[in-house]
Amino acid sequence: MRNSLSRPPSNGTRLTEGRGGTRKAGGGGLGQARGAASRLLGFSQSGSASRGAGARATREGATTAATATGQGAGRHRPVGPLTSSDTGCSRRCRALSLVPMEEMEEELKCPVCGSFYREPIILPCSHNLCQACARNILVQTPESESPQSRRASGSGVSDYDYLDLDKMSLYSEADSGYGSYGGFASAPTTPCQKSPNGVRVFPPAMPPPATHLSPALAPVPRNSCITCPQCHRSLILDDRGLRGFPKNRVLEGVIDRYQQSKAAALKCQLCEKAPKEATVMCEQCDVFYCDPCRLRCHPPRGPLAKHRLVPPAQGRVSRRLSPRKVSTCTDHELENHSMYCVQCKMPVCYQCLEEGKHSSHEVKALGAMWKLHKNQLSQALNGLSDRAKEAKEFLVQLRNMVQQIQENSVEFEACLVAQCDALIDALNRRKAQLLARVNKEHEHKLKVVRDQISHCTVKLRQTTGLMEYCLEVIKENDPSGFLQISDALIRRVHLTEDQWGKGTLTPRMTTDFDLSLDNSPLLQSIHQLDFVQVKASSPVPATPILQLEECCTHNNSATLSWKQPPLSTVPAEGYILELDDGSGGQFREVYVGKETMCTVDGLHFNSTYNARVKAFNKTGVSPYSKTLVLQTSEGCNFETQSAPYSQLVDIKKLLAVAWFAFDPGSAHSDIIFSNDNLTVTCSSYDDRVVLGKTGFSKGVHYWELTVDRYDNHPDPAFGVARIDVMKDVMLGKDDKAWAMYVDNNRSWFMHNNSHTNRTEGGITKGATVGVLLDLNRKTLTFFINDEQQGPIAFDNVEGLFFPAVSLNRNVQVTLHTGLPVPDFYSSRASIA
């Protein structure tokens, strides 16, 4: 190995050519990257600009080569002669000055101070810091956490003891001293702060001592730790301190070119918010100041009085003309980098190869690796430039979308306003039509009443005249004359009386208007008024399939089941089940939800219903399923004629019977069931409600309840109720029930806590209470022991009703169903 790494002869010319050739060759890779960025931003490479850039690159390479020759060329290995391909790379490098560099300004700013990097150093995590900023964020660890103290105490080697691991370099990937900072006792107690760009940084544990040395040469406290403010990975510095980190000369060169390219006036580097225009630059501090910051931060006294202040433009020129330093080895400060360690992925010097830890590693020529890595970066940038070009086109598309959205919004709002105005106009027209009908009805009622007033006035005048005439006749004392006319007068009086008794004193017109406006469908439609997605972003669900084997009817209830097709890939958010009215009328929604099975109660007996279902999601609704025909039980026949009741000869022949029991599922928890749910009582002294299983919405229904136990004169209630009636109060206390409550002496009708029609006659043990619900005539009538109890209890009852009872623990009743309508009610209905 040492034979192959013997020192080369001191040939300055060859070394100059090699370094110069390598620099030009490396410039080719960067030129390709700049060319890709140039194509993205739309710049053309003019001939004059290319020639000027190439001349600058040539002079720069020559200066560097000469500097390298003068700093011990004999200690370096040759990097190879100038190749023919270097000329092409130099031409590609000429486009560097044509690409604007404002977009990369954030890449050139230190994450700690927020200003352009000054003397940047490279951390092992590949992030950069100003050398002065790196010193400012050093944290001193306790002695107990230092590698020396752990070694002295005999503890095991930790991930941070890189000093004990063969003195491995900080920059090697195999260095175990590089890891996450979280094991130091001082970290939790050290307050953190934020840099100008928002990155968390850690201040030093104590102020650095005053010194006139540069940040790199100033002594570093023992056991110092530095944490990268960008990735927050930490490591402990060795005896070299910050000198152990390589200088980023490439970054310095990029910053110099960037600052040279800025045509705007130089800004003060110390202004906190809005930087002012700089007025002077200190050559020693290398900082631009405005007048307020110069007076505050750089007063002309003490050591600062000897600093030289120059105008900003002159300071920029001096920065530009300052010679660039050559990168030297961090382990051997007098040696320049000449080779590249492939294993450690870092430049090394000749002495590192002979004496250092890289002696057994694979190394390659620095110039060849420089050119190879630049070509790799150029290729990577080509792909990135394509993505950036696509992003630029995408941004243009998004900006065009903003304008299009604004235009479409204005157009859509105008269309929406026009549609709503059309609805309002249609509603106003319909309002006018309805008002006209009301006015017509009003005029008709007034005409009928006025005609009857006129007729009754004339007839009353005639009657009054007849009465006065008869009174005068009675006053006469002539018997023979009186008897001659008395018979005729008596007949006239009876005839007149009969004329008043045939409905003459009954109003021909009611004061109520027989018009009822049903606006609920319209209100529901208004509430459901919503936008329909014109362009579906996804398909609508598939048509549901009704599962015939699971669909059935029981009594006046129907159960339907459905499912999605087996191969359906579009999920459904819910389903809509629709039934007609049992008479072939329009479909109506009876269920909307996510379930795939539904039971519909309260249907008409002996009726045929058509059912269908459809699925929906955010996109829309599916087509309807096939229509399923359902036949309810024949327990009750509601097919009556539409003729008036006076034309029905035998109502009993048109009615059948229904059988049902009490429903434990909807009853109060205190209700006690027995006898197949036909007998009920209660465990509480308070009234509790129980409903029947079957609801009725049409036809005539009659059922009875026998009182099996009646103690201490309670007040049970019997009647009908809605499904959502209150279950913990007496039946009839709310507006969901119509009932008769009765004691041992009398009864009352009650609805919505209103008591009416007190009737004598009560119940005892063994009494029978009958309930007759006639939904054809919309009446509810009660019976006790086969005798009607009071008048018709309630009229104008319509909707879905369930048999209901409320009782307490002192009462037990048994339900009897399947009973025909009482004979006297049938006879009365036939006569009516």
C-alpha positions in Angstrom: 0.0 0.0 0.0 2.8 2.4 0.8 4.5 1.7 -2.5 1.4 2.7 -4.4 1.1 5.8 -2.3 4.6 7.0 -2.6 5.2 10.8 -2.9 5.1 12.1 -6.4 7.9 14.1 -7.8 7.7 17.9 -7.3 6.4 18.9 -10.6 4.5 22.1 -10.3 3.5 22.3 -13.9 1.9 18.9 -14.0 0.0 19.5 -10.8 -1.3 22.8 -12.0 -2.6 21.2 -15.2 -4.2 18.4 -13.2 -6.0 20.7 -10.8 -6.9 23.2 -13.5 -8.2 20.4 -15.7 -10.1 18.8 -12.8 -11.7 22.1 -11.9 -12.9 22.6 -15.6 -14.1 19.0 -15.7 -16.1 19.5 -12.5 -17.6 22.6 -13.9 -19.2 20.6 -16.7 -21.5 18.8 -14.2 -22.5 22.0 -12.6 -23.0 23.5 -16.1 -25.5 20.8 -16.9 -27.4 21.5 -13.8 -27.5 25.2 -14.5 -28.5 24.4 -18.1 -31.5 22.4 -16.7 -32.5 25.3 -14.5 -32.0 27.7 -17.3 -34.4 25.7 -19.5 -36.9 25.6 -16.7 -36.9 29.4 -16.2 -36.9 30.1 -19.9 -33.5 31.8 -20.3 -31.4 31.5 -23.5 -27.7 31.2 -23.5 -26.3 34.0 -25.7 -22.9 33.7 -27.2 -21.4 36.8 -25.6 -22.6 35.9 -22.1 -21.3 32.3 -22.5 -17.9 33.6 -23.6 -17.7 36.0 -20.6 -18.7 33.3 -18.2 -16.2 30.9 -19.6 -13.5 33.5 -19.3 -14.3 34.1 -15.7 -14.4 30.3 -15.0 -11.0 29.9 -16.7 -9.4 32.7 -14.6 -10.9 31.3 -11.5 -9.5 27.8 -12.2 -6.1 29.2 -13.0 -6.0 31.2 -9.7 -6.9 28.2 -7.7 -4.4 26.0 -9.5 -1.7 28.5 -8.9 -2.6 28.8 -5.2 -2.6 25.0 -4.8 0.9 24.8 -6.4 2.3 27.4 -4.0 1.0 25.6 -0.9 3.1 22.4 -1.1 2.4 20.8 -4.4 5.1 18.2 -3.7 3.0 16.7 -0.9 0.1 16.0 -3.2 -0.6 13.1 -5.5 -1.3 14.0 -9.1 -5.0 14.1 -10.1 -4.6 13.4 -13.8 -3.9 15.5 -16.9 -6.4 17.7 -18.6 -8.8 15.7 -20.8 -10.3 16.6 -24.1 -13.8 16.5 -22.6 -13.0 19.3 -20.2 -13.4 21.9 -22.9 -17.1 20.9 -23.4 -17.7 21.0 -19.7 -16.2 24.5 -19.6 -18.6 25.6 -22.3 -21.6 24.2 -20.4 -20.4 26.1 -17.3 -20.6 29.5 -19.1 -24.4 29.7 -18.5 -24.0 30.1 -14.7 -24.3 33.8 -14.7 -27.4 33.8 -16.8 -29.6 32.0 -14.3 -31.3 34.3 -11.6 -30.5 33.1 -8.1 -33.1 34.9 -6.0 -35.1 31.7 -5.4 -32.2 30.1 -3.5 -31.7 32.8 -1.0 -33.1 30.7 1.9 -30.4 28.0 1.0 -27.7 30.6 1.7 -28.9 31.7 5.1 -27.7 30.4 8.4 -30.5 28.7 10.4 -29.3 30.4 13.6 -28.7 34.0 12.7 -30.9 34.2 9.6 -28.2 36.0 7.7 -26.0 34.8 4.8 -23.4 32.2 5.9 -20.1 33.7 7.1 -17.2 31.2 7.2 -19.7 28.2 7.1 -18.7 24.8 8.5 -20.1 21.5 7.6 -21.7 19.4 10.4 -21.6 15.6 10.1 -25.3 15.7 9.3 -24.4 17.7 6.1 -26.1 20.8 7.4 -24.1 24.1 7.6 -23.6 26.7 10.3 -21.7 30.0 10.5 -18.6 29.4 12.5 -19.5 32.1 15.0 -23.1 30.8 15.3 -21.8 27.3 15.9 -19.8 28.6 18.8 -22.8 30.4 20.2 -24.9 27.3 20.4 -22.4 25.1 22.1 -23.6 23.5 25.3 -21.3 22.3 28.0 -22.2 18.8 29.3 -21.6 17.8 33.0 -18.4 15.9 33.8 -20.4 12.9 34.7 -21.7 12.7 31.1 -18.3 13.1 29.4 -16.5 10.3 27.7 -13.6 10.7 30.1 -15.8 10.4 33.2 -17.6 7.4 31.9 -14.3 5.7 31.0 -12.9 6.5 34.5 -16.0 5.1 36.2 -15.8 1.8 34.2 -19.2 2.2 32.6 -19.9 0.7 29.2 -19.1 2.6 26.0 -22.1 4.6 24.8 -23.1 5.9 21.4 -21.4 9.2 22.2 -17.9 7.9 23.0 -16.4 8.4 19.6 -13.1 9.6 21.2 -12.7 6.1 22.6 -13.4 4.3 19.2 -9.9 4.5 17.6 -10.2 8.3 17.4 -12.6 8.0 14.4 -13.3 11.1 12.4 -16.4 13.1 13.1 -17.3 13.0 9.4 -17.3 9.2 9.0 -20.6 7.4 8.7 -19.1 4.7 10.9 -18.6 7.2 13.7 -20.7 6.0 16.6 -20.4 9.4 18.4 -23.0 10.8 16.1 -26.5 10.4 17.3 -29.7 12.0 18.8 -29.1 14.5 21.6 -31.2 13.3 24.5 -29.0 11.8 27.1 -27.4 14.9 28.6 -28.5 16.3 31.9 -28.1 19.8 30.8 -30.4 19.6 27.9 -33.8 19.8 29.7 -32.6 22.7 31.8 -31.2 24.8 29.0 -33.7 27.3 27.7 -34.2 27.2 23.9 -34.8 30.1 21.6 -35.8 30.5 18.0 -33.6 31.7 15.1 -35.0 34.2 12.6 -36.2 31.4 10.4 -38.0 29.6 13.1 -35.5 26.8 13.9 -35.0 25.9 17.6 -31.4 26.6 18.8 -29.7 26.1 22.2 -27.8 29.0 23.7 -24.4 28.4 25.4 -24.4 27.3 29.0 -22.3 30.3 29.9 -21.1 33.4 28.0 -17.9 32.8 26.1 -14.9 34.6 27.6 -13.8 37.8 26.0 -11.1 37.1 23.5 -9.4 38.7 20.5 -9.0 35.3 18.8 -11.2 34.3 15.8 -14.1 32.0 16.5 -12.2 29.0 15.1 -9.1 29.6 17.2 -10.8 30.6 20.5 -10.7 27.8 23.1 -13.8 25.7 23.4 -15.0 24.6 26.9 -14.3 21.0 27.8 -17.1 18.4 27.1 -18.8 20.8 24.7 -21.8 19.5 22.7 -23.3 21.0 19.6 -26.8 20.3 18.3 -27.7 20.8 14.7 -30.6 23.4 14.8 -32.2 21.8 11.7 -32.2 18.0 12.4 -31.5 18.3 16.2 -28.8 15.6 16.1 -26.0 16.2 18.6 -22.4 15.2 19.2 -19.6 16.0 21.6 -16.6 17.9 20.3 -13.1 16.6 20.6 -10.0 18.6 21.6 -9.9 20.3 18.2 -13.2 22.0 18.9 -14.8 23.7 15.9 -11.6 23.2 13.9 -12.6 19.6 13.5 -15.3 20.6 11.1 -14.5 21.2 7.4 -15.1 24.6 5.9 -17.7 24.8 3.1 -15.7 26.8 0.5 -18.2 26.0 -2.2 -21.0 27.6 -0.2 -18.9 30.7 0.3 -18.3 30.9 -3.4 -22.1 30.6 -4.2 -22.9 33.3 -1.7 -20.3 35.6 -3.2 -21.8 35.2 -6.7 -25.3 35.6 -5.3 -24.4 38.9 -3.6 -22.6 40.1 -6.7 -25.7 39.4 -8.8 -28.0 41.5 -6.7 -28.4 44.9 -8.2 -30.5 46.3 -5.3 -28.9 48.5 -2.6 -27.1 46.6 0.2 -29.2 46.2 3.3 -28.1 46.5 6.9 -27.3 43.1 8.4 -28.3 44.0 12.0 -31.8 45.4 11.5 -34.3 43.1 13.1 -37.6 43.7 11.1 -37.3 45.7 8.0 -33.6 46.1 7.0 -32.6 49.6 6.1 -30.2 50.5 3.4 -26.6 50.1 4.5 -24.4 53.2 4.7 -21.0 51.7 5.7 -19.2 48.3 5.9 -16.6 47.3 8.5 -13.8 45.5 6.7 -12.6 43.9 9.9 -16.1 42.8 11.1 -17.2 42.1 7.5 -20.7 43.5 8.3 -22.9 46.1 6.6 -24.4 48.7 8.9 -27.1 51.4 8.6 -26.5 54.6 10.6 -28.6 53.6 13.7 -27.1 50.1 13.9 -23.6 51.5 13.4 -24.0 53.9 16.4 -25.6 51.2 18.5 -23.5 48.1 17.6 -20.2 49.5 16.3 -19.4 52.7 18.3 -16.1 54.5 17.3 -14.4 53.9 20.6 -12.2 51.2 22.2 -11.0 48.4 20.0 -13.6 49.2 17.4 -12.1 52.6 16.8 -9.3 51.0 14.8 -11.7 49.3 12.4 -11.9 50.6 8.9 -15.3 51.7 7.7 -15.8 51.9 3.9 -18.9 52.6 1.7 -21.1 49.6 1.0 -20.2 49.5 -2.7 -16.5 49.4 -1.9 -17.1 46.8 0.7 -18.8 44.6 -1.9 -15.8 45.0 -4.2 -13.4 44.1 -1.5 -15.4 41.0 -0.7 -15.5 40.1 -4.4 -11.7 40.5 -4.8 -10.7 38.7 -1.6 -8.8 35.5 -2.5 -10.7 32.3 -1.8 -9.0 30.1 0.7 -8.0 26.6 -0.3 -9.7 23.7 1.6 -7.2 22.0 4.0 -7.4 18.8 5.9 -9.1 19.0 9.3 -6.6 16.5 10.8 -3.5 17.9 9.2 -4.0 21.7 8.8 -0.9 22.2 6.6 -2.1 19.6 4.0 -4.5 20.2 1.2 -7.0 17.6 0.1 -5.7 15.5 -2.7 -7.7 12.2 -2.6 -11.2 11.0 -1.9 -12.0 8.2 0.6 -14.7 6.0 -0.8 -15.6 4.3 2.4 -15.8 7.5 4.6 -17.1 9.6 1.7 -14.8 12.5 2.4 -11.8 14.3 0.9 -8.5 13.3 2.6 -4.9 14.5 2.3 -1.7 12.5 1.6 -0.8 12.3 5.2 -4.2 10.8 6.1 -3.4 8.0 3.7 0.0 7.2 5.2 -0.6 7.8 8.9 -4.3 8.2 9.6 -7.3 6.0 9.8 -7.8 6.0 6.0 -4.7 4.1 5.3 -6.6 0.8 4.7 -9.5 2.4 2.9 -10.2 2.6 -0.8 -9.3 6.0 -2.2 -9.8 7.6 -5.6 -8.5 10.7 -7.4 -10.1 13.9 -6.1 -10.6 15.3 -9.6 -12.2 12.1 -10.9 -14.6 11.9 -8.0 -15.4 15.6 -8.3 -16.4 15.2 -11.9 -18.3 12.0 -11.1 -20.3 13.6 -8.3 -21.1 16.7 -10.3 -22.4 14.5 -13.2 -24.6 12.6 -10.7 -25.9 15.9 -9.3 -26.6 17.2 -12.8 -28.6 14.1 -13.6 -30.6 14.3 -10.4 -31.2 18.0 -11.2 -32.5 17.1 -14.6 -35.3 15.0 -13.0 -36.0 17.7 -10.4 -36.1 20.4 -13.1 -38.8 18.4 -14.9 -40.8 18.2 -11.6 -40.3 21.9 -11.1 -41.5 22.6 -14.6 -44.6 20.6 -14.0 -45.1 22.4 -10.7 -44.8 25.8 -12.5 -47.4 24.7 -15.1 -49.6 23.5 -12.3 -49.4 26.8 -10.5 -50.5 28.5 -13.7 -53.4 26.1 -14.0 -54.4 26.8 -10.3 -54.3 30.6 -10.9 -56.5 30.2 -13.9 -58.8 28.1 -11.8 -59.1 30.9 -9.3 -60.3 33.3 -12.0 -62.6 30.6 -13.5 -64.1 29.9 -10.1 -64.8 33.6 -9.5 -66.6 33.9 -12.9 -68.5 30.6 -12.4 -69.5 31.8 -8.9 -71.0 35.0 -10.2 -72.9 33.1 -13.0 -74.1 30.4 -10.6 -75.4 33.0 -8.0 -77.3 34.8 -10.7 -78.9 31.5 -11.8 -79.7 30.6 -8.3 -81.4 34.0 -7.6 -83.4 33.6 -10.8 -84.6 30.1 -9.9 -85.6 31.2 -6.4 -87.4 34.3 -7.8 -89.3 32.0 -10.2 -90.4 29.9 -7.2 -91.5 32.9 -5.3 -93.5 34.2 -8.3 -95.1 30.8 -8.7 -96.0 30.8 -5.0 -97.4 34.3 -5.3 -99.6 33.2 -8.2 -100.8 30.2 -6.3 -101.5 32.4 -3.3 -103.6 34.7 -5.4 -105.6 31.7 -6.8 -106.2 30.3 -3.3 -107.3 33.7 -2.0 -109.7 33.9 -4.9 -111.2 30.6 -3.8 -111.5 31.8 -0.2 -113.2 35.0 -1.4 -115.6 32.9 -3.5 -116.4 30.7 -0.5 -116.9 33.8 1.6 -119.3 35.3 -0.8 -121.2 32.1 -1.1 -121.6 31.7 2.6 -122.7 35.3 3.0 -125.3 34.9 0.2 -126.8 31.7 1.8 -127.0 33.3 5.2 -128.5 36.5 3.9 -131.1 34.6 1.8 -132.0 32.7 4.9 -132.2 35.9 6.9 -134.6 37.4 4.3 -136.7 34.3 4.2 -137.0 34.0 8.0 -137.8 37.7 8.3 -140.7 37.4 5.9 -142.0 34.2 7.5 -141.6 35.7 11.0 -143.6 38.8 9.9 -146.4 36.5 8.6 -146.3 34.4 11.8 -146.4 37.5 14.0 -149.4 38.9 12.0 -151.2 35.6 12.3 -150.6 35.6 16.1 -151.9 39.1 16.5 -155.0 38.4 14.4 -155.8 35.3 16.5 -155.4 37.2 19.7 -157.8 39.8 18.5 -160.3 37.1 17.4 -160.1 35.6 20.9 -161.1 38.9 22.3 -164.5 38.9 20.4 -167.6 38.0 22.4 -169.7 36.6 19.5 -169.7 32.8 20.0 -171.4 32.0 16.7 -169.0 34.2 14.8 -165.9 32.8 16.5 -166.9 29.2 15.8 -167.4 30.0 12.2 -163.6 30.8 11.8 -162.0 29.0 14.7 -161.4 25.7 12.8 -159.7 27.5 10.0 -157.5 29.5 12.3 -156.5 26.4 14.3 -155.4 24.7 11.1 -153.4 27.7 10.0 -151.7 27.9 13.4 -150.7 24.2 13.2 -149.5 24.5 9.7 -147.4 27.6 10.5 -145.9 25.8 13.5 -145.1 22.8 11.4 -143.4 25.0 8.8 -141.0 26.4 11.5 -140.2 22.9 12.8 -138.8 21.4 9.5 -135.3 22.8 9.8 -136.3 26.3 9.3 -134.5 27.4 12.5 -131.3 25.5 11.5 -128.6 27.6 9.7 -128.1 26.5 6.2 -124.4 27.4 6.3 -121.8 27.0 9.0 -119.5 29.8 10.0 -116.4 27.5 9.5 -114.7 27.4 6.2 -114.6 23.9 4.8 -111.2 24.6 3.3 -108.0 23.3 4.8 -104.6 24.2 3.2 -102.2 21.4 3.3 -98.8 23.0 3.0 -96.7 20.3 4.6 -95.6 18.7 1.2 -94.5 22.1 0.0 -92.7 22.9 3.2 -91.0 19.5 3.0 -90.0 20.1 -0.6 -88.6 23.5 0.4 -86.6 22.0 3.2 -85.3 19.3 0.8 -84.4 21.9 -1.8 -80.7 21.4 -2.4 -78.1 21.3 -5.1 -77.8 18.3 -7.3 -74.3 17.4 -8.4 -74.2 17.8 -12.1 -71.0 16.0 -12.8 -70.7 12.9 -10.8 -67.3 12.4 -9.3 -68.1 8.7 -8.6 -70.8 6.3 -9.8 -74.1 6.0 -8.2 -74.8 2.7 -6.2 -76.1 -0.3 -8.0 -79.8 -1.1 -7.9 -80.7 -3.0 -4.6 -82.1 -6.5 -4.8 -85.2 -7.4 -2.8 -84.7 -10.7 -0.9 -88.1 -12.4 -1.5 -87.4 -15.2 1.0 -87.2 -12.7 3.9 -90.1 -10.4 2.9 -93.4 -11.2 4.6 -96.6 -9.7 6.0 -98.3 -10.3 9.4 -101.6 -9.0 10.3 -101.4 -5.4 9.1 -97.6 -5.1 9.1 -95.1 -5.8 6.3 -91.4 -6.7 6.6 -89.1 -6.1 3.7 -85.4 -7.0 3.2 -83.0 -6.1 0.5 -79.3 -6.2 -0.3 -76.7 -4.8 -2.7 -75.8 -6.9 -5.8 -72.9 -9.4 -5.1 -70.6 -7.8 -7.6 -71.3 -4.2 -6.7 -68.1 -2.1 -6.1 -69.8 1.2 -5.3 -70.8 1.5 -1.7 -74.2 2.8 -0.7 -74.6 5.4 2.1 -78.3 4.5 2.7 -81.5 3.3 1.2 -85.0 4.7 0.6 -88.0 2.4 0.9 -91.3 3.5 -0.7 -94.8 2.1 -0.5 -98.0 3.1 -2.2 -101.3 3.8 -0.3 -102.7 0.3 -0.8 -105.1 1.5 -3.5 -102.7 1.8 -6.4 -102.0 5.5 -5.6 -98.7 7.3 -5.5 -95.6 6.0 -3.8 -94.4 7.6 -0.6 -91.2 7.3 1.5 -91.7 5.1 4.6 -88.0 4.6 5.5 -84.6 6.3 4.9 -81.5 4.9 6.5 -78.6 2.5 6.4 -80.4 -0.7 7.4 -81.3 -3.3 4.9 -84.5 -4.5 6.6 -87.6 -2.6 7.6 -91.0 -3.4 9.2 -93.9 -1.1 8.3 -96.8 -1.1 10.8 -100.3 0.3 10.6 -101.2 -0.8 7.1 -104.7 -1.5 6.0 -106.1 -5.0 6.5 -106.9 -7.0 3.4 -105.1 -4.5 1.1 -102.5 -4.9 -1.6 -99.3 -2.7 -1.4 -96.6 -2.2 -3.9 -93.1 -1.7 -2.4 -89.8 -0.7 -4.0 -86.4 0.4 -2.7 -83.4 2.4 -4.1 -79.9 3.2 -2.8 -78.1 6.5 -2.6 -74.7 8.0 -1.9 -73.1 11.5 -2.3 -73.2 11.2 -6.1 -76.9 10.4 -6.4 -79.5 7.6 -6.2 -79.7 4.3 -8.0 -82.6 3.1 -10.1 -85.5 1.5 -8.3 -85.6 -2.1 -7.5 -88.2 -4.4 -9.0 -91.7 -3.7 -7.4 -92.8 -6.2 -4.8 -96.5 -6.8 -4.3 -97.6 -7.4 -0.6 -101.0 -8.6 0.6 -101.9 -7.8 4.2 -104.0 -10.1 6.4 -107.7 -10.6 5.9 -108.4 -10.0 9.6 -110.4 -6.9 8.7 -112.2 -6.0 5.5 -112.1 -2.3 4.8 -113.5 -2.3 1.3 -116.7 -0.3 1.9 -118.6 1.7 -0.6 -118.1 5.4 -1.0 -121.8 6.0 -0.9 -123.3 7.9 2.1 -124.1 6.0 5.2 -127.9 6.4 4.7 -127.6 4.1 1.7 -125.9 1.2 3.6 -128.4 -1.5 4.3 -126.3 -3.7 6.7 -123.0 -2.3 7.9 -122.3 -5.5 9.8 -122.1 -7.5 6.6 -119.4 -5.1 5.3 -117.2 -5.5 8.4 -115.0 -8.3 9.6 -112.9 -8.7 12.8 -109.3 -8.3 13.8 -107.4 -10.3 16.5 -104.5 -8.8 18.5 -102.9 -8.7 21.9 -101.1 -6.3 24.1 -97.5 -5.3 23.1 -94.8 -5.9 25.7 -92.3 -4.1 23.5 -93.8 -0.7 23.7 -95.4 -0.9 27.2 -94.1 0.7 30.4 -91.7 -1.5 32.4 -94.2 -1.6 35.3 -96.8 -3.4 33.3 -97.2 -7.2 34.1 -98.3 -9.5 31.2 -100.0 -12.9 31.4 -102.4 -15.1 29.4 -100.4 -14.8 26.2 -100.3 -11.0 26.6 -104.1 -10.7 26.8 -104.2 -9.9 30.5 -102.3 -7.0 32.1 -101.9 -5.4 35.5 -99.3 -3.1 37.0 -96.8 -3.3 39.8 -97.0 0.5 40.6 -99.6 2.6 42.3 -99.2 5.1 39.5 -101.0 4.8 36.2 -99.0 3.1 33.4 -100.0 2.8 29.7 -99.9 -0.3 27.6 -100.8 -0.5 23.8 -102.1 -3.1 21.5 -99.9 -4.7 18.9 -102.1 -3.7 16.0 -102.7 -0.2 14.7 -105.8 0.9 12.8 -106.1 3.7 10.2 -109.3 2.7 8.4 -112.5 0.8 9.0 -114.7 0.0 12.0 -113.1 -1.8 15.0 -114.6 -3.1 18.2 -112.9 -4.7 21.2 -113.8 -5.3 24.9 -111.9 -5.5 28.2 -113.2 -7.3 31.2 -112.3 -6.1 34.7 -110.7 -9.1 36.5 -109.8 -7.2 39.7 -110.9 -3.8 41.0 -109.7 -2.7 44.4 -109.9 0.6 46.3 -111.9 2.4 43.5 -109.0 3.2 41.1 -109.6 5.1 37.8 -108.5 3.0 34.9 -108.7 4.5 31.4 -109.6 2.9 28.1 -109.3 4.2 24.6 -106.8 4.7 21.7 -103.4 6.4 21.3 -100.6 7.2 19.0 -97.5 5.0 19.1 -95.5 7.8 20.9 -98.0 8.4 23.7 -96.6 9.0 27.2 -96.4 5.7 29.1 -96.0 7.0 32.7 -99.2 9.0 33.1 -103.0 8.3 32.8 -104.2 7.8 29.3 -105.5 11.1 27.9 -103.1 13.4 29.8 -101.3 14.3 26.6 -102.5 15.1 23.1 -101.5 11.6 21.8 -104.4 9.7 23.5 -108.2 9.8 23.4 -109.7 7.9 26.4 -112.5 7.4 28.9 -111.5 7.0 32.6 -114.0 5.5 35.0 -114.4 4.8 38.7 -117.2 2.8 40.5 -119.8 5.6 40.1 -119.1 7.8 37.0 -116.9 8.3 33.9 -115.3 11.2 32.0 -113.8 11.6 28.5 -110.3 13.0 28.4 -107.9 14.2 25.7 -104.9 16.5 26.1 -105.8 16.7 29.9 -109.2 18.1 29.1 -112.1 16.4 31.0 -115.6 16.4 29.4 -119.0 14.7 29.5 -119.3 13.4 33.0 -121.6 10.4 32.9 -123.2 8.5 35.7 -122.5 4.8 35.9 -119.2 3.1 36.8 -117.4 -0.3 36.8 -116.9 -3.1 39.3 -115.2 -6.4 39.2 -116.5 -8.4 36.3 -117.7 -5.4 34.3 -117.1 -5.2 30.6 -115.8 -2.0 28.8 -116.3 -1.8 25.1 -114.3 0.5 22.7 -115.7 1.2 19.2 -113.4 3.0 16.8 -115.2 3.9 13.6 -112.6 5.5 11.3 -115.0 5.6 8.4 -117.1 8.1 10.4 -114.1 9.3 12.4 -115.7 8.7 15.8 -114.8 7.0 19.1 -117.5 5.5 21.3 -117.4 3.7 24.7 -119.7 1.0 26.2 -120.1 -0.4 29.7 -121.8 -3.7 30.0 -123.2 -3.5 26.4 -124.7 0.0 27.0 -123.3 3.1 25.4 -121.6 5.3 28.0 -122.6 8.9 27.3 -122.6 10.4 23.8 -120.1 9.9 21.1 -116.9 10.6 23.0 -114.7 12.0 20.2 -115.2 12.9 16.5 -112.8 13.9 13.7 -110.3 11.3 14.8 -108.1 10.2 11.9 -104.7 8.7 11.5 -103.1 5.6 12.9 -104.4 4.5 16.3 -103.5 1.7 18.7 -105.8 0.3 21.3 -104.6 1.5 24.7 -105.2 1.1 28.5 -103.8 2.8 31.6 -104.1 1.2 35.0 -102.3 0.7 38.3 -101.8 -2.2 40.7 -105.4 -2.2 41.9 -106.7 -3.2 38.5 -106.4 -6.2 36.2 -108.1 -6.4 32.8 -108.3 -9.0 30.0 -108.5 -8.1 26.3 -111.1 -9.7 24.0 -110.7 -9.2 20.3 -112.2 -10.6 17.1 -115.6 -9.3 18.2 -118.3 -8.0 15.8 -119.8 -4.5 16.0 -122.7 -4.4 18.5 -126.1 -4.9 16.8 -127.6 -1.6 18.0 -124.7 0.3 16.5 -125.1 -1.5 13.2 -128.8 -0.7 13.3 -128.1 2.9 14.1 -125.6 3.2 11.3 -128.2 1.7 8.9 -130.9 4.2 10.0 -128.6 7.2 10.0 
